[in-house]
């Protein structure tokens, strides 16, 4: 269908089967393939003619974590090593964060945000740092150190958290160490693309009959 001569078809087919890890299953009927194997075969078929631009429509939907990770690796290699421009639609925002150089968020048929994943996450908030004092008697001292780096935010249980407005996680650790304050748990929470999606589209579900749909 792509006008490749027979000799080229054979060479290209063998190379692509090896690339997507289907050499051992090459003599089996596709009907017996698992979902992950079929997706990898779909990708190989799309690469037969060595495209410069590739459109992938939700290629990992329904796949198990292992198959999804394998497909992520291949898509990343296409873009970063082979120089293929990949347009990927996905409902998994973690997938977009891992793979995409630029992300466009579509809501009711319109692009409502478009930028790098890092820039989109930076638009909606700064990271927060959460710690749990090792000694409850030192809680006030830990709180004082933490508030040097940002405003307090809600934290669960015995934890203390601030949203960073200055410094980073390493600065917080050094400040606590300088005051000889010990903590049993310390973590950095970054905004995610899920947070961006909710901020840009609202919380109404598609098809729920919200105001925007009523106007459409």
Secondary structure, 3 states (H helix, E strand, C coil): CCCCCHHHHHHHHHHHHHHCCCHHHCCCCHHHCCHHHHHHHHHHHHCCCCCCEEEEECCCCCCCHHHHHHHHHHHHHHHHCCCCEEEEECCCHHHHHHHCCCEEEEECCEEEEEECHHHHHHHHCCCEEEEEECCHHHHHHHHHHHCCCEEEECCCCCEEEEEECCCCHHHHHHHHHHCCCCEEEEEEECCCHHHHHHHHHCCCCCCCCCHHHHHC
